[in-house]
Amino acid sequence: MGVIENTQDEANYLSVATDLCTIDPSNETAKQILVQLLENTQDEAIYLSAAQKLAMLDPSNKTAVPGLLKILKTTKLSEKFDKTASDILGKIGNGDKTAIQELVGILNTSRGWNKHFSIILETLSAISVGNETASHALLRILETSRSSIIRCMVAEKLSKIDVTGEMTTLAFVRSLRGRSLRIKELHQLMMKCADTKPYEKFYQAFNSYPWSYRIYRNLELIWEVIKNSPFEFYFRIFRKYY
């Protein structure tokens, strides 16, 4: 295999690798071409195409991870590039500690909610199930963000990645106290707590906040009453701007 010297060469080599993959998905030459492209190209479109192909051929190959993180850090690129990089990283970056730390860093430096924040949060939740670093980071965002949109999104993702229910329980009882989440999101966190924790530990967690247990007991009933009420629309508007 020759040296890839310019963008035209890169496009040609990518085409060759694609043809080889079509003929034989286990073709080692195709993998070598794709890895060389990932290590040398400066073109984001070619990088993403090569990463996509390599992820299909060999999901355990993490050569593309650093470049995908670089693309996700660059907010000036198109939303399409962000989404593609996110999808690929979600397939090959599961449990990657470096990737998780980088994504947490991006979320921590974000200036409020936007499409880029949503994509980064979605990527993090895809690769960090069971990861304590990610759970702690989402709990911190949940407690400090002033954006109701961000808090609701983070609550949903926290309940997904927190397999033990510890962070979710903590987020739930603290949110009850601070009234930082809407009833729907509180109910979602509550159900996660109930699913993951034995009754004794579940009760113990709420007993540390005596006032929260009374709210918890009536939370589902309150939400059902509101959903079936003719005033539901006005309640949603009020909570949106509360």
C-alpha positions, -999 to +999 in steps of 0.1 A: +000+000+000+014+034-010+017+066+009-015+087+010-002+122+000-032+144-006-069+147-004-075+132-038-054+102-028-075+100+004-107+099-015-094+072-038-081+051-010-114+054+008-132+043-023-109+013-025-114+004+011-152+006+006-150-017-024-129-042-005-153-041+025-182-048+001-164-078-013-150-091+020-160-075+053-130-092+070-105-078+045-073-068+065-061-045+037-093-025+040-087-021+077-051-010+072-062+016+046-089+030+070-065+032+099-039+050+078-066+075+067-076+081+103-040+087+113-032+111+085-062+129+070-070+165+079-104+163+062-133+158+087-156+143+061-131+117+050-122+110+087-158+104+095-164+082+065-133+061+073-143+059+110-178+047+100-164+020+078-139+008+104-166+007+131-186-016+109-156-038+102-141-039+137-161-022+165-133-030+190-108-008+171-105+025+189-082+043+165-109+068+156-118+078+192-093+108+196-104+123+162-141+118+170-136+136+203-118+164+185-147+168+161-172+169+190-152+195+208-153+218+178-187+235+179-180+254+147-185+222+126-219+213+112-246+195+133-244+167+108-207+161+116-214+162+153-242+137+150-222+113+128-192+115+152-216+109+181-231+078+165-197+063+157-183+070+192-214+054+206-206+022+188-168+020+195-163+040+227-183+020+253-165+023+287-136+043+273-125+063+303-107+090+282-137+096+260-160+098+291-137+123+308-135+144+276-173+144+271-179+154+308-154+182+303-174+195+272-206+194+292-191+212+321-179+241+299-211+244+278-230+277+280-265+266+284-286+243+263-281+239+225-281+212+199-244+205+206-251+200+243-278+175+235-255+155+212-227+154+237-251+143+265-265+116+242-230+103+234-220+103+270-251+083+280-244+058+252-208+049+263-209+054+301-236+030+315-224+021+350-196+046+350-194+065+383-175+095+368-203+101+344-230+096+371-213+121+394-209+146+366-246+144+357-256+148+393-235+179+396-251+194+364-285+185+377-279+204+409-262+235+395-279+241+361-304+270+360-319+256+327-350+235+332-344+220+298-309+208+308-321+195+341-349+174+325-325+160+299-298+152+324-324+135+348-334+112+320-298+102+311-288+098+347-316+073+353-302+054+322-265+052+331-268+048+369-272+010+372-270+009+410-295+037+416-273+055+441-269+087+422-305+087+410-318+084+445-296+112+457-307+133+427-343+126+434-344+135+471-323+166+465-345+177+437-376+173+459-360+197+484-349+222+458-380+218+436-356+219+406-374+193+385-409+190+371-432+163+385-428+141+354-390+140+357-392+134+395-415+105+388-390+091+363-362+093+388-384+078+415-393+048+393-356+042+386-349+043+424-377+018+430-364-006+403-328-006+414-328-005+452-341-030+477-370-017+497-350-013+529-323+009+513-350+028+493-369+036+525-336+044+543-326+069+516-359+088+519-359+086+556-328+108+557-351+135+543-383+131+564-403+156+544-395+139+511-412+106+519-446+123+522-442+140+488-429+107+473-460+088+485-483+111+466-461+120+436-476+095+412-512+104+422-505+141+418-491+136+383-520+114+372-545+140+385-527+168+366-525+148+334-563+142+335-571+177+345-585+203+321-559+226+335-530+205+323-520+229+295-518+259+319-498+238+344-473+229+317-469+266+307-464+276+344-438+249+350-420+258+318-413+293+329-412+286+367 
